[in-house]
Amino acid sequence: MEYYFSDRKSNILGVGSTDGKGEWRIDNDIEKQSVDNRPAVELSLDIHFTNDQEQAVNEMAKATNFIMYQDEE
């Protein structure tokens, strides 16, 4: 699965993938649908990076940004 990280203006900051095709390697991705009557999804994933890449990952994955992906639904 591919994950696209973007800022609030929809500028793509990076692409991660579970199959090794993205800029960042991702694994342990877990999606949980809300059990309440709210349209919410909880997403948890691990992004692998080197010490030299830490600043870029921090910027890409900061709390005010978006993570976009397409699941089976």
Predicted model as a PDB file, atoms N, CA, C, CB and O in Angstrom, pLDDT in the B-factor column:
MODEL        1                                                                  
ATOM      1  N   MET A   1       0.843  -1.168   0.000  1.00 90.00           N  
ATOM      2  CA  MET A   1       0.000   0.000   0.000  1.00 90.00           C  
ATOM      3  C   MET A   1       0.892   1.236   0.000  1.00 90.00           C  
ATOM      4  CB  MET A   1      -0.961  -0.005   1.214  1.00 90.00           C  
ATOM      5  O   MET A   1       1.964   1.237   0.605  1.00 90.00           O  
ATOM      6  N   GLU A   2       0.454   2.265  -0.667  1.00 93.00           N  
ATOM      7  CA  GLU A   2       1.191   3.517  -0.715  1.00 93.00           C  
ATOM      8  C   GLU A   2       0.508   4.555   0.157  1.00 93.00           C  
ATOM      9  CB  GLU A   2       1.312   4.022  -2.159  1.00 93.00           C  
ATOM     10  O   GLU A   2      -0.719   4.631   0.214  1.00 93.00           O  
ATOM     11  N   TYR A   3       1.321   5.352   0.835  1.00 94.00           N  
ATOM     12  CA  TYR A   3       0.846   6.440   1.685  1.00 94.00           C  
ATOM     13  C   TYR A   3       1.459   7.740   1.177  1.00 94.00           C  
ATOM     14  CB  TYR A   3       1.212   6.191   3.190  1.00 94.00           C  
ATOM     15  O   TYR A   3       2.672   7.832   0.989  1.00 94.00           O  
ATOM     16  N   TYR A   4       0.621   8.735   0.959  1.00 95.00           N  
ATOM     17  CA  TYR A   4       1.063  10.040   0.489  1.00 95.00           C  
ATOM     18  C   TYR A   4       0.947  11.024   1.641  1.00 95.00           C  
ATOM     19  CB  TYR A   4       0.233  10.514  -0.743  1.00 95.00           C  
ATOM     20  O   TYR A   4      -0.124  11.171   2.229  1.00 95.00           O  
ATOM     21  N   PHE A   5       2.042  11.698   1.965  1.00 96.00           N  
ATOM     22  CA  PHE A   5       2.073  12.680   3.036  1.00 96.00           C  
ATOM     23  C   PHE A   5       2.012  14.061   2.398  1.00 96.00           C  
ATOM     24  CB  PHE A   5       3.352  12.518   3.930  1.00 96.00           C  
ATOM     25  O   PHE A   5       2.823  14.389   1.532  1.00 96.00           O  
ATOM     26  N   SER A   6       1.040  14.874   2.834  1.00 97.00           N  
ATOM     27  CA  SER A   6       0.901  16.207   2.243  1.00 97.00           C  
ATOM     28  C   SER A   6       0.684  17.251   3.334  1.00 97.00           C  
ATOM     29  CB  SER A   6      -0.268  16.235   1.235  1.00 97.00           C  
ATOM     30  O   SER A   6       0.271  16.940   4.451  1.00 97.00           O  
ATOM     31  N   ASP A   7       0.976  18.501   2.974  1.00 96.00           N  
ATOM     32  CA  ASP A   7       0.690  19.599   3.890  1.00 96.00           C  
ATOM     33  C   ASP A   7      -0.759  20.048   3.691  1.00 96.00           C  
ATOM     34  CB  ASP A   7       1.678  20.786   3.667  1.00 96.00           C  
ATOM     35  O   ASP A   7      -1.488  19.447   2.902  1.00 96.00           O  
ATOM     36  N   ARG A   8      -1.176  21.088   4.391  1.00 94.00           N  
ATOM     37  CA  ARG A   8      -2.556  21.561   4.342  1.00 94.00           C  
ATOM     38  C   ARG A   8      -2.952  22.129   2.979  1.00 94.00           C  
ATOM     39  CB  ARG A   8      -2.767  22.608   5.397  1.00 94.00           C  
ATOM     40  O   ARG A   8      -4.140  22.281   2.696  1.00 94.00           O  
ATOM     41  N   LYS A   9      -1.975  22.440   2.140  1.00 95.00           N  
ATOM     42  CA  LYS A   9      -2.255  22.958   0.795  1.00 95.00           C  
ATOM     43  C   LYS A   9      -2.176  21.859  -0.252  1.00 95.00           C  
ATOM     44  CB  LYS A   9      -1.278  24.078   0.441  1.00 95.00           C  
ATOM     45  O   LYS A   9      -2.140  22.143  -1.449  1.00 95.00           O  
ATOM     46  N   SER A  10      -2.150  20.599   0.192  1.00 94.00           N  
ATOM     47  CA  SER A  10      -2.104  19.415  -0.671  1.00 94.00           C  
ATOM     48  C   SER A  10      -0.803  19.273  -1.453  1.00 94.00           C  
ATOM     49  CB  SER A  10      -3.249  19.452  -1.631  1.00 94.00           C  
ATOM     50  O   SER A  10      -0.782  18.619  -2.495  1.00 94.00           O  
ATOM     51  N   ASN A  11       0.274  19.870  -0.971  1.00 96.00           N  
ATOM     52  CA  ASN A  11       1.597  19.661  -1.561  1.00 96.00           C  
ATOM     53  C   ASN A  11       2.141  18.337  -1.037  1.00 96.00           C  
ATOM     54  CB  ASN A  11       2.573  20.849  -1.224  1.00 96.00           C  
ATOM     55  O   ASN A  11       2.258  18.149   0.174  1.00 96.00           O  
ATOM     56  N   ILE A  12       2.469  17.430  -1.933  1.00 95.00           N  
ATOM     57  CA  ILE A  12       2.992  16.120  -1.530  1.00 95.00           C  
ATOM     58  C   ILE A  12       4.409  16.304  -0.977  1.00 95.00           C  
ATOM     59  CB  ILE A  12       2.988  15.111  -2.738  1.00 95.00           C  
ATOM     60  O   ILE A  12       5.291  16.832  -1.654  1.00 95.00           O  
ATOM     61  N   LEU A  13       4.609  15.856   0.270  1.00 95.00           N  
ATOM     62  CA  LEU A  13       5.897  15.986   0.947  1.00 95.00           C  
ATOM     63  C   LEU A  13       6.717  14.698   0.887  1.00 95.00           C  
ATOM     64  CB  LEU A  13       5.682  16.387   2.393  1.00 95.00           C  
ATOM     65  O   LEU A  13       7.934  14.723   1.069  1.00 95.00           O  
ATOM     66  N   GLY A  14       6.051  13.583   0.634  1.00 93.00           N  
ATOM     67  CA  GLY A  14       6.746  12.307   0.558  1.00 93.00           C  
ATOM     68  C   GLY A  14       5.775  11.181   0.302  1.00 93.00           C  
ATOM     69  O   GLY A  14       4.575  11.311   0.543  1.00 93.00           O  
ATOM     70  N   VAL A  15       6.304  10.068  -0.190  1.00 94.00           N  
ATOM     71  CA  VAL A  15       5.492   8.886  -0.463  1.00 94.00           C  
ATOM     72  C   VAL A  15       6.154   7.691   0.217  1.00 94.00           C  
ATOM     73  CB  VAL A  15       5.332   8.646  -2.007  1.00 94.00           C  
ATOM     74  O   VAL A  15       7.334   7.414   0.001  1.00 94.00           O  
ATOM     75  N   GLY A  16       5.381   6.993   1.036  1.00 93.00           N  
ATOM     76  CA  GLY A  16       5.858   5.782   1.676  1.00 93.00           C  
ATOM     77  C   GLY A  16       5.105   4.583   1.144  1.00 93.00           C  
ATOM     78  O   GLY A  16       3.970   4.705   0.681  1.00 93.00           O  
ATOM     79  N   SER A  17       5.736   3.428   1.211  1.00 93.00           N  
ATOM     80  CA  SER A  17       5.116   2.239   0.649  1.00 93.00           C  
ATOM     81  C   SER A  17       5.468   1.008   1.468  1.00 93.00           C  
ATOM     82  CB  SER A  17       5.544   2.049  -0.802  1.00 93.00           C  
ATOM     83  O   SER A  17       6.568   0.896   2.009  1.00 93.00           O  
ATOM     84  N   THR A  18       4.523   0.093   1.550  1.00 93.00           N  
ATOM     85  CA  THR A  18       4.765  -1.173   2.242  1.00 93.00           C  
ATOM     86  C   THR A  18       5.443  -2.188   1.331  1.00 93.00           C  
ATOM     87  CB  THR A  18       3.454  -1.747   2.771  1.00 93.00           C  
ATOM     88  O   THR A  18       5.907  -3.227   1.801  1.00 93.00           O  
ATOM     89  N   ASP A  19       5.505  -1.900   0.032  1.00 91.00           N  
ATOM     90  CA  ASP A  19       6.117  -2.846  -0.902  1.00 91.00           C  
ATOM     91  C   ASP A  19       7.477  -2.385  -1.430  1.00 91.00           C  
ATOM     92  CB  ASP A  19       5.188  -3.082  -2.063  1.00 91.00           C  
ATOM     93  O   ASP A  19       8.010  -2.972  -2.371  1.00 91.00           O  
ATOM     94  N   GLY A  20       8.036  -1.335  -0.825  1.00 82.00           N  
ATOM     95  CA  GLY A  20       9.372  -0.875  -1.199  1.00 82.00           C  
ATOM     96  C   GLY A  20       9.429   0.042  -2.393  1.00 82.00           C  
ATOM     97  O   GLY A  20      10.528   0.390  -2.827  1.00 82.00           O  
ATOM     98  N   LYS A  21       8.300   0.456  -2.951  1.00 82.00           N  
ATOM     99  CA  LYS A  21       8.311   1.299  -4.141  1.00 82.00           C  
ATOM    100  C   LYS A  21       8.330   2.790  -3.819  1.00 82.00           C  
ATOM    101  CB  LYS A  21       7.115   0.987  -4.990  1.00 82.00           C  
ATOM    102  O   LYS A  21       8.594   3.603  -4.705  1.00 82.00           O  
ATOM    103  N   GLY A  22       8.055   3.165  -2.572  1.00 80.00           N  
ATOM    104  CA  GLY A  22       8.010   4.569  -2.207  1.00 80.00           C  
ATOM    105  C   GLY A  22       9.357   5.093  -1.745  1.00 80.00           C  
ATOM    106  O   GLY A  22      10.328   4.345  -1.634  1.00 80.00           O  
ATOM    107  N   GLU A  23       9.398   6.369  -1.482  1.00 89.00           N  
ATOM    108  CA  GLU A  23      10.597   7.029  -0.982  1.00 89.00           C  
ATOM    109  C   GLU A  23      10.938   6.547   0.433  1.00 89.00           C  
ATOM    110  CB  GLU A  23      10.408   8.554  -0.995  1.00 89.00           C  
ATOM    111  O   GLU A  23      12.106   6.500   0.818  1.00 89.00           O  
ATOM    112  N   TRP A  24       9.907   6.192   1.193  1.00 92.00           N  
ATOM    113  CA  TRP A  24      10.069   5.739   2.572  1.00 92.00           C  
ATOM    114  C   TRP A  24       9.485   4.345   2.729  1.00 92.00           C  
ATOM    115  CB  TRP A  24       9.398   6.720   3.556  1.00 92.00           C  
ATOM    116  O   TRP A  24       8.419   4.057   2.187  1.00 92.00           O  
ATOM    117  N   ARG A  25      10.173   3.474   3.466  1.00 94.00           N  
ATOM    118  CA  ARG A  25       9.662   2.127   3.722  1.00 94.00           C  
ATOM    119  C   ARG A  25       8.743   2.173   4.942  1.00 94.00           C  
ATOM    120  CB  ARG A  25      10.832   1.111   3.942  1.00 94.00           C  
ATOM    121  O   ARG A  25       9.100   2.708   5.991  1.00 94.00           O  
ATOM    122  N   ILE A  26       7.568   1.605   4.778  1.00 95.00           N  
ATOM    123  CA  ILE A  26       6.556   1.591   5.832  1.00 95.00           C  
ATOM    124  C   ILE A  26       6.159   0.150   6.126  1.00 95.00           C  
ATOM    125  CB  ILE A  26       5.314   2.433   5.426  1.00 95.00           C  
ATOM    126  O   ILE A  26       6.011  -0.669   5.220  1.00 95.00           O  
ATOM    127  N   ASP A  27       5.991  -0.140   7.412  1.00 95.00           N  
ATOM    128  CA  ASP A  27       5.413  -1.429   7.794  1.00 95.00           C  
ATOM    129  C   ASP A  27       4.611  -1.258   9.080  1.00 95.00           C  
ATOM    130  CB  ASP A  27       6.523  -2.509   7.976  1.00 95.00           C  
ATOM    131  O   ASP A  27       4.522  -0.162   9.633  1.00 95.00           O  
ATOM    132  N   ASN A  28       4.038  -2.349   9.537  1.00 95.00           N  
ATOM    133  CA  ASN A  28       3.157  -2.352  10.718  1.00 95.00           C  
ATOM    134  C   ASN A  28       2.006  -1.368  10.579  1.00 95.00           C  
ATOM    135  CB  ASN A  28       3.957  -2.022  11.972  1.00 95.00           C  
ATOM    136  O   ASN A  28       1.593  -0.746  11.557  1.00 95.00           O  
ATOM    137  N   ASP A  29       1.484  -1.226   9.352  1.00 93.00           N  
ATOM    138  CA  ASP A  29       0.368  -0.310   9.138  1.00 93.00           C  
ATOM    139  C   ASP A  29      -0.933  -0.977   9.573  1.00 93.00           C  
ATOM    140  CB  ASP A  29       0.288   0.125   7.651  1.00 93.00           C  
ATOM    141  O   ASP A  29      -1.269  -2.077   9.136  1.00 93.00           O  
ATOM    142  N   ILE A  30      -1.655  -0.276  10.449  1.00 92.00           N  
ATOM    143  CA  ILE A  30      -2.910  -0.780  11.002  1.00 92.00           C  
ATOM    144  C   ILE A  30      -3.963   0.314  10.909  1.00 92.00           C  
ATOM    145  CB  ILE A  30      -2.729  -1.252  12.476  1.00 92.00           C  
ATOM    146  O   ILE A  30      -3.747   1.439  11.358  1.00 92.00           O  
ATOM    147  N   GLU A  31      -5.097  -0.025  10.326  1.00 89.00           N  
ATOM    148  CA  GLU A  31      -6.213   0.899  10.203  1.00 89.00           C  
ATOM    149  C   GLU A  31      -7.357   0.414  11.087  1.00 89.00           C  
ATOM    150  CB  GLU A  31      -6.669   1.029   8.723  1.00 89.00           C  
ATOM    151  O   GLU A  31      -7.751  -0.751  11.023  1.00 89.00           O  
ATOM    152  N   LYS A  32      -7.887   1.312  11.912  1.00 87.00           N  
ATOM    153  CA  LYS A  32      -9.028   0.977  12.767  1.00 87.00           C  
ATOM    154  C   LYS A  32     -10.162   1.945  12.469  1.00 87.00           C  
ATOM    155  CB  LYS A  32      -8.640   1.027  14.278  1.00 87.00           C  
ATOM    156  O   LYS A  32     -10.003   3.159  12.595  1.00 87.00           O  
ATOM    157  N   GLN A  33     -11.297   1.404  12.075  1.00 83.00           N  
ATOM    158  CA  GLN A  33     -12.486   2.215  11.835  1.00 83.00           C  
ATOM    159  C   GLN A  33     -13.125   2.583  13.167  1.00 83.00           C  
ATOM    160  CB  GLN A  33     -13.497   1.465  10.932  1.00 83.00           C  
ATOM    161  O   GLN A  33     -13.078   1.802  14.117  1.00 83.00           O  
ATOM    162  N   SER A  34     -13.715   3.758  13.239  1.00 76.00           N  
ATOM    163  CA  SER A  34     -14.395   4.197  14.442  1.00 76.00           C  
ATOM    164  C   SER A  34     -15.605   3.311  14.708  1.00 76.00           C  
ATOM    165  CB  SER A  34     -14.816   5.668  14.321  1.00 76.00           C  
ATOM    166  O   SER A  34     -16.328   2.948  13.780  1.00 76.00           O  
ATOM    167  N   VAL A  35     -15.822   2.966  15.960  1.00 73.00           N  
ATOM    168  CA  VAL A  35     -16.999   2.179  16.318  1.00 73.00           C  
ATOM    169  C   VAL A  35     -18.149   3.086  16.719  1.00 73.00           C  
ATOM    170  CB  VAL A  35     -16.673   1.208  17.453  1.00 73.00           C  
ATOM    171  O   VAL A  35     -19.283   2.629  16.866  1.00 73.00           O  
ATOM    172  N   ASP A  36     -17.862   4.367  16.895  1.00 73.00           N  
ATOM    173  CA  ASP A  36     -18.907   5.339  17.184  1.00 73.00           C  
ATOM    174  C   ASP A  36     -19.646   5.667  15.886  1.00 73.00           C  
ATOM    175  CB  ASP A  36     -18.312   6.628  17.831  1.00 73.00           C  
ATOM    176  O   ASP A  36     -19.329   5.131  14.825  1.00 73.00           O  
ATOM    177  N   ASN A  37     -20.608   6.534  15.986  1.00 74.00           N  
ATOM    178  CA  ASN A  37     -21.326   6.969  14.791  1.00 74.00           C  
ATOM    179  C   ASN A  37     -20.636   8.187  14.174  1.00 74.00           C  
ATOM    180  CB  ASN A  37     -22.799   7.297  15.129  1.00 74.00           C  
ATOM    181  O   ASN A  37     -21.294   9.101  13.678  1.00 74.00           O  
ATOM    182  N   ARG A  38     -19.305   8.185  14.213  1.00 74.00           N  
ATOM    183  CA  ARG A  38     -18.524   9.271  13.631  1.00 74.00           C  
ATOM    184  C   ARG A  38     -17.684   8.710  12.489  1.00 74.00           C  
ATOM    185  CB  ARG A  38     -17.621   9.956  14.705  1.00 74.00           C  
ATOM    186  O   ARG A  38     -17.181   7.591  12.587  1.00 74.00           O  
ATOM    187  N   PRO A  39     -17.528   9.465  11.417  1.00 76.00           N  
ATOM    188  CA  PRO A  39     -16.678   8.992  10.317  1.00 76.00           C  
ATOM    189  C   PRO A  39     -15.202   9.232  10.647  1.00 76.00           C  
ATOM    190  CB  PRO A  39     -17.057   9.704   8.987  1.00 76.00           C  
ATOM    191  O   PRO A  39     -14.625  10.232  10.219  1.00 76.00           O  
ATOM    192  N   ALA A  40     -14.601   8.328  11.397  1.00 82.00           N  
ATOM    193  CA  ALA A  40     -13.212   8.503  11.809  1.00 82.00           C  
ATOM    194  C   ALA A  40     -12.423   7.212  11.592  1.00 82.00           C  
ATOM    195  CB  ALA A  40     -13.137   8.935  13.286  1.00 82.00           C  
ATOM    196  O   ALA A  40     -12.958   6.108  11.686  1.00 82.00           O  
ATOM    197  N   VAL A  41     -11.154   7.387  11.302  1.00 82.00           N  
ATOM    198  CA  VAL A  41     -10.242   6.269  11.110  1.00 82.00           C  
ATOM    199  C   VAL A  41      -8.983   6.551  11.914  1.00 82.00           C  
ATOM    200  CB  VAL A  41      -9.913   6.049   9.595  1.00 82.00           C  
ATOM    201  O   VAL A  41      -8.456   7.663  11.892  1.00 82.00           O  
ATOM    202  N   GLU A  42      -8.508   5.542  12.619  1.00 86.00           N  
ATOM    203  CA  GLU A  42      -7.230   5.651  13.315  1.00 86.00           C  
ATOM    204  C   GLU A  42      -6.203   4.863  12.507  1.00 86.00           C  
ATOM    205  CB  GLU A  42      -7.328   5.119  14.799  1.00 86.00           C  
ATOM    206  O   GLU A  42      -6.413   3.692  12.191  1.00 86.00           O  
ATOM    207  N   LEU A  43      -5.090   5.519  12.177  1.00 90.00           N  
ATOM    208  CA  LEU A  43      -4.048   4.890  11.382  1.00 90.00           C  
ATOM    209  C   LEU A  43      -2.750   4.885  12.178  1.00 90.00           C  
ATOM    210  CB  LEU A  43      -3.865   5.620  10.028  1.00 90.00           C  
ATOM    211  O   LEU A  43      -2.329   5.909  12.715  1.00 90.00           O  
ATOM    212  N   SER A  44      -2.134   3.732  12.243  1.00 93.00           N  
ATOM    213  CA  SER A  44      -0.843   3.582  12.905  1.00 93.00           C  
ATOM    214  C   SER A  44       0.111   2.921  11.912  1.00 93.00           C  
ATOM    215  CB  SER A  44      -0.967   2.739  14.233  1.00 93.00           C  
ATOM    216  O   SER A  44      -0.249   1.946  11.251  1.00 93.00           O  
ATOM    217  N   LEU A  45       1.334   3.460  11.811  1.00 94.00           N  
ATOM    218  CA  LEU A  45       2.320   2.868  10.907  1.00 94.00           C  
ATOM    219  C   LEU A  45       3.722   3.244  11.356  1.00 94.00           C  
ATOM    220  CB  LEU A  45       2.080   3.325   9.449  1.00 94.00           C  
ATOM    221  O   LEU A  45       3.910   4.219  12.084  1.00 94.00           O  
ATOM    222  N   ASP A  46       4.697   2.471  10.923  1.00 95.00           N  
ATOM    223  CA  ASP A  46       6.109   2.728  11.203  1.00 95.00           C  
ATOM    224  C   ASP A  46       6.790   3.192   9.922  1.00 95.00           C  
ATOM    225  CB  ASP A  46       6.810   1.458  11.774  1.00 95.00           C  
ATOM    226  O   ASP A  46       6.648   2.564   8.873  1.00 95.00           O  
ATOM    227  N   ILE A  47       7.536   4.301  10.013  1.00 95.00           N  
ATOM    228  CA  ILE A  47       8.313   4.827   8.897  1.00 95.00           C  
ATOM    229  C   ILE A  47       9.780   4.582   9.210  1.00 95.00           C  
ATOM    230  CB  ILE A  47       8.025   6.354   8.653  1.00 95.00           C  
ATOM    231  O   ILE A  47      10.273   5.013  10.252  1.00 95.00           O  
ATOM    232  N   HIS A  48      10.473   3.901   8.326  1.00 94.00           N  
ATOM    233  CA  HIS A  48      11.889   3.613   8.525  1.00 94.00           C  
ATOM    234  C   HIS A  48      12.741   4.698   7.867  1.00 94.00           C  
ATOM    235  CB  HIS A  48      12.249   2.220   7.956  1.00 94.00           C  
ATOM    236  O   HIS A  48      12.517   5.064   6.713  1.00 94.00           O  
ATOM    237  N   PHE A  49      13.722   5.207   8.619  1.00 93.00           N  
ATOM    238  CA  PHE A  49      14.572   6.269   8.105  1.00 93.00           C  
ATOM    239  C   PHE A  49      15.916   6.254   8.823  1.00 93.00           C  
ATOM    240  CB  PHE A  49      13.888   7.638   8.264  1.00 93.00           C  
ATOM    241  O   PHE A  49      16.056   5.663   9.894  1.00 93.00           O  
ATOM    242  N   THR A  50      16.901   6.910   8.221  1.00 92.00           N  
ATOM    243  CA  THR A  50      18.226   7.029   8.823  1.00 92.00           C  
ATOM    244  C   THR A  50      18.281   8.320   9.645  1.00 92.00           C  
ATOM    245  CB  THR A  50      19.345   7.013   7.728  1.00 92.00           C  
ATOM    246  O   THR A  50      17.368   9.143   9.575  1.00 92.00           O  
ATOM    247  N   ASN A  51      19.340   8.493  10.414  1.00 94.00           N  
ATOM    248  CA  ASN A  51      19.510   9.718  11.197  1.00 94.00           C  
ATOM    249  C   ASN A  51      19.536  10.951  10.302  1.00 94.00           C  
ATOM    250  CB  ASN A  51      20.794   9.647  12.023  1.00 94.00           C  
ATOM    251  O   ASN A  51      19.029  12.006  10.684  1.00 94.00           O  
ATOM    252  N   ASP A  52      20.116  10.828   9.126  1.00 94.00           N  
ATOM    253  CA  ASP A  52      20.188  11.954   8.190  1.00 94.00           C  
ATOM    254  C   ASP A  52      18.808  12.344   7.655  1.00 94.00           C  
ATOM    255  CB  ASP A  52      21.114  11.607   7.025  1.00 94.00           C  
ATOM    256  O   ASP A  52      18.614  13.479   7.219  1.00 94.00           O  
ATOM    257  N   GLN A  53      17.869  11.432   7.683  1.00 93.00           N  
ATOM    258  CA  GLN A  53      16.527  11.683   7.142  1.00 93.00           C  
ATOM    259  C   GLN A  53      15.523  12.116   8.211  1.00 93.00           C  
ATOM    260  CB  GLN A  53      16.016  10.438   6.449  1.00 93.00           C  
ATOM    261  O   GLN A  53      14.368  12.392   7.889  1.00 93.00           O  
ATOM    262  N   GLU A  54      15.939  12.179   9.458  1.00 94.00           N  
ATOM    263  CA  GLU A  54      15.003  12.446  10.558  1.00 94.00           C  
ATOM    264  C   GLU A  54      14.263  13.773  10.407  1.00 94.00           C  
ATOM    265  CB  GLU A  54      15.745  12.436  11.873  1.00 94.00           C  
ATOM    266  O   GLU A  54      13.055  13.819  10.638  1.00 94.00           O  
ATOM    267  N   GLN A  55      14.937  14.834  10.033  1.00 95.00           N  
ATOM    268  CA  GLN A  55      14.294  16.139   9.890  1.00 95.00           C  
ATOM    269  C   GLN A  55      13.222  16.104   8.800  1.00 95.00           C  
ATOM    270  CB  GLN A  55      15.342  17.218   9.570  1.00 95.00           C  
ATOM    271  O   GLN A  55      12.141  16.666   8.978  1.00 95.00           O  
ATOM    272  N   ALA A  56      13.510  15.453   7.682  1.00 93.00           N  
ATOM    273  CA  ALA A  56      12.544  15.354   6.591  1.00 93.00           C  
ATOM    274  C   ALA A  56      11.309  14.573   7.026  1.00 93.00           C  
ATOM    275  CB  ALA A  56      13.185  14.690   5.367  1.00 93.00           C  
ATOM    276  O   ALA A  56      10.186  14.953   6.692  1.00 93.00           O  
ATOM    277  N   VAL A  57      11.507  13.485   7.768  1.00 94.00           N  
ATOM    278  CA  VAL A  57      10.372  12.687   8.246  1.00 94.00           C  
ATOM    279  C   VAL A  57       9.564  13.470   9.262  1.00 94.00           C  
ATOM    280  CB  VAL A  57      10.855  11.362   8.861  1.00 94.00           C  
ATOM    281  O   VAL A  57       8.334  13.417   9.235  1.00 94.00           O  
ATOM    282  N   ASN A  58      10.219  14.197  10.160  1.00 94.00           N  
ATOM    283  CA  ASN A  58       9.495  15.018  11.135  1.00 94.00           C  
ATOM    284  C   ASN A  58       8.620  16.057  10.451  1.00 94.00           C  
ATOM    285  CB  ASN A  58      10.474  15.709  12.080  1.00 94.00           C  
ATOM    286  O   ASN A  58       7.491  16.298  10.880  1.00 94.00           O  
ATOM    287  N   GLU A  59       9.126  16.671   9.397  1.00 94.00           N  
ATOM    288  CA  GLU A  59       8.348  17.671   8.656  1.00 94.00           C  
ATOM    289  C   GLU A  59       7.184  17.011   7.915  1.00 94.00           C  
ATOM    290  CB  GLU A  59       9.252  18.431   7.659  1.00 94.00           C  
ATOM    291  O   GLU A  59       6.066  17.526   7.911  1.00 94.00           O  
ATOM    292  N   MET A  60       7.458  15.879   7.296  1.00 93.00           N  
ATOM    293  CA  MET A  60       6.450  15.176   6.501  1.00 93.00           C  
ATOM    294  C   MET A  60       5.315  14.653   7.381  1.00 93.00           C  
ATOM    295  CB  MET A  60       7.095  14.016   5.731  1.00 93.00           C  
ATOM    296  O   MET A  60       4.154  14.704   6.976  1.00 93.00           O  
ATOM    297  N   ALA A  61       5.628  14.157   8.568  1.00 89.00           N  
ATOM    298  CA  ALA A  61       4.642  13.476   9.405  1.00 89.00           C  
ATOM    299  C   ALA A  61       4.158  14.322  10.581  1.00 89.00           C  
ATOM    300  CB  ALA A  61       5.222  12.192   9.922  1.00 89.00           C  
ATOM    301  O   ALA A  61       3.630  13.771  11.547  1.00 89.00           O  
ATOM    302  N   LYS A  62       4.322  15.635  10.527  1.00 93.00           N  
ATOM    303  CA  LYS A  62       3.881  16.438  11.667  1.00 93.00           C  
ATOM    304  C   LYS A  62       2.360  16.449  11.774  1.00 93.00           C  
ATOM    305  CB  LYS A  62       4.410  17.872  11.547  1.00 93.00           C  
ATOM    306  O   LYS A  62       1.651  16.178  10.805  1.00 93.00           O  
ATOM    307  N   ALA A  63       1.883  16.761  12.947  1.00 92.00           N  
ATOM    308  CA  ALA A  63       0.471  16.589  13.306  1.00 92.00           C  
ATOM    309  C   ALA A  63      -0.494  17.366  12.417  1.00 92.00           C  
ATOM    310  CB  ALA A  63       0.264  17.003  14.727  1.00 92.00           C  
ATOM    311  O   ALA A  63      -1.633  16.929  12.253  1.00 92.00           O  
ATOM    312  N   THR A  64      -0.102  18.474  11.847  1.00 93.00           N  
ATOM    313  CA  THR A  64      -1.030  19.281  11.046  1.00 93.00           C  
ATOM    314  C   THR A  64      -1.135  18.830   9.594  1.00 93.00           C  
ATOM    315  CB  THR A  64      -0.606  20.719  11.083  1.00 93.00           C  
ATOM    316  O   THR A  64      -1.928  19.388   8.835  1.00 93.00           O  
ATOM    317  N   ASN A  65      -0.355  17.834   9.195  1.00 95.00           N  
ATOM    318  CA  ASN A  65      -0.358  17.350   7.816  1.00 95.00           C  
ATOM    319  C   ASN A  65      -1.374  16.225   7.615  1.00 95.00           C  
ATOM    320  CB  ASN A  65       1.037  16.868   7.425  1.00 95.00           C  
ATOM    321  O   ASN A  65      -1.991  15.743   8.565  1.00 95.00           O  
ATOM    322  N   PHE A  66      -1.528  15.827   6.370  1.00 95.00           N  
ATOM    323  CA  PHE A  66      -2.447  14.754   6.000  1.00 95.00           C  
ATOM    324  C   PHE A  66      -1.678  13.521   5.544  1.00 95.00           C  
ATOM    325  CB  PHE A  66      -3.403  15.222   4.895  1.00 95.00           C  
ATOM    326  O   PHE A  66      -0.571  13.624   5.016  1.00 95.00           O  
ATOM    327  N   ILE A  67      -2.284  12.345   5.756  1.00 94.00           N  
ATOM    328  CA  ILE A  67      -1.803  11.102   5.169  1.00 94.00           C  
ATOM    329  C   ILE A  67      -2.938  10.572   4.306  1.00 94.00           C  
ATOM    330  CB  ILE A  67      -1.359  10.051   6.273  1.00 94.00           C  
ATOM    331  O   ILE A  67      -4.039  10.321   4.796  1.00 94.00           O  
ATOM    332  N   MET A  68      -2.665  10.405   3.025  1.00 93.00           N  
ATOM    333  CA  MET A  68      -3.692   9.925   2.106  1.00 93.00           C  
ATOM    334  C   MET A  68      -3.325   8.526   1.623  1.00 93.00           C  
ATOM    335  CB  MET A  68      -3.860  10.893   0.905  1.00 93.00           C  
ATOM    336  O   MET A  68      -2.158   8.226   1.373  1.00 93.00           O  
ATOM    337  N   TYR A  69      -4.334   7.685   1.497  1.00 91.00           N  
ATOM    338  CA  TYR A  69      -4.127   6.328   1.012  1.00 91.00           C  
ATOM    339  C   TYR A  69      -5.461   5.788   0.524  1.00 91.00           C  
ATOM    340  CB  TYR A  69      -3.522   5.413   2.120  1.00 91.00           C  
ATOM    341  O   TYR A  69      -6.520   6.321   0.854  1.00 91.00           O  
ATOM    342  N   GLN A  70      -5.396   4.736  -0.257  1.00 83.00           N  
ATOM    343  CA  GLN A  70      -6.604   4.092  -0.750  1.00 83.00           C  
ATOM    344  C   GLN A  70      -6.633   2.672  -0.213  1.00 83.00           C  
ATOM    345  CB  GLN A  70      -6.666   4.108  -2.311  1.00 83.00           C  
ATOM    346  O   GLN A  70      -5.747   1.867  -0.500  1.00 83.00           O  
ATOM    347  N   ASP A  71      -7.657   2.378   0.567  1.00 72.00           N  
ATOM    348  CA  ASP A  71      -7.782   1.016   1.090  1.00 72.00           C  
ATOM    349  C   ASP A  71      -8.744   0.212   0.231  1.00 72.00           C  
ATOM    350  CB  ASP A  71      -8.259   1.034   2.557  1.00 72.00           C  
ATOM    351  O   ASP A  71      -9.169   0.673  -0.829  1.00 72.00           O  
ATOM    352  N   GLU A  72      -9.085  -0.974   0.679  1.00 71.00           N  
ATOM    353  CA  GLU A  72      -9.941  -1.863  -0.109  1.00 71.00           C  
ATOM    354  C   GLU A  72     -11.372  -1.340  -0.262  1.00 71.00           C  
ATOM    355  CB  GLU A  72      -9.973  -3.231   0.527  1.00 71.00           C  
ATOM    356  O   GLU A  72     -12.090  -1.756  -1.171  1.00 71.00           O  
ATOM    357  N   GLU A  73     -11.781  -0.448   0.608  1.00 67.00           N  
ATOM    358  CA  GLU A  73     -13.141   0.087   0.559  1.00 67.00           C  
ATOM    359  C   GLU A  73     -13.170   1.368  -0.214  1.00 67.00           C  
ATOM    360  CB  GLU A  73     -13.694   0.311   1.956  1.00 67.00           C  
ATOM    361  O   GLU A  73     -14.231   1.973  -0.367  1.00 67.00           O  
TER     362      GLU A  73                                                      
ENDMDL                                                                          
END                                                                             
